[in-house]
Each structure stands twice: as structure tokens, then as C-alpha cells.
Amino acid sequence: MNSAHVLLALSLLMLFSRDNAQHGYPYDTGEEWVNTWRQGFNFQCPHGEVLVAIRSYFSANEGSDRRWTFECQKTPYGWGEPSECWWDDINRAGMEWSSVCTSNGLVAGVQSQYFEAVLDREWQFYCCRYGRRCPYTCWKTPDVPEYHTEEGEMVIPSYGYFIRGAQTTFSGVMRDRQWKYILCRMTEFDLLF
């Protein structure tokens, strides 16, 4: 192989790598994705932990889908074990959705199914309740991602906040979702009710 062929091969390799990186292809990022393109997934934190970080990459070339990864963290020591866990409301692909864990629960997992006909996913949260603790000082994050088709990332801003749910909108033009996560503090003691 002469030097011209080697230079051409290197140029094509660099161009391919750059193009994939610019389009958000997460093949070599080191992330542990819970799904492949256009596939369903079921993610649950280990027992006694809740979600604290969510990250996703979008690809128009892969069915206008996203790949997802999640991180969990143990709840405060004094809370003990979850008193109950369940799968909460499910949305319908292509529709807006707002869901807050019932019974003062916290999000401890997510499951999703992709629908080719709509180029969107259905979503459902796995919720866990800890005794009779109640949420307070709740707020919604700004849109994640800020603009459709961008990388999305949400990390709890500080220890002591927990994800209670989310509100999401779907763009039929962009075939993508934006999320506002509902974050709350929880009482440090059981309330009698």
C-alpha cells in the first residue's frame, strides 16, 4: 500500500469518526446504555436506591430514538427499607404525559417500549415509598434537553432532592421529547396521617 492510500484511509477514518461524534452517536463514549436503538427496556435501581441522574442521546437515523443511561443512589440511612414499590401510570406514544409517583413515592426505575409507527416511546416509572415521609419544596427542572434532538442530561442538583416524576411533551415534527423532571425534598421523619 503506498502513502497516498494510507493518507486516504486515515482521512476517511477521521471524517467518519467526526461525523458520528457530531450526530451524537454514543458508540465509544464508555456509557452503559440500558437500551439499543428502537428496543424496549426495564431499568430498576438496586433495592433501597432511587434515580439521581438521567442521560440520553438522540439519533434521527435510528428511528428518531434515544439511548438512555441512569444512575442511582442510596436513600438516607435513617429511612430504612422501602415500605412499598410499584409500577405507576403509563403514557401513550406520541402524547404529552405528566406523572408523579402516587402515595408520596420516589422514582426508582423506568421502563419504556418503542413504537415504530409513531417514532416514539411509551414510559412508566417504578416508584418506591419510604414509610410515611412526605414531599416538600418541589420544583420542575428546565426542559431536558433544552432543544429537541440534543443530548439530554439531568443530575440531582444536591443531596436531599429526589425525583418524584416528570412532565414531558412530544414534538411530532422533530419526533423527540423534552422532559421537565419534578424534584422534591422529603421530610426527615414519618408524618402521622
Disulfide bonds with the S-S distance in Angstrom:
Cys45-Cys72 2.07
Cys85-Cys128 2.06
Cys101-Cys127 2.07
Cys138-Cys184 1.96
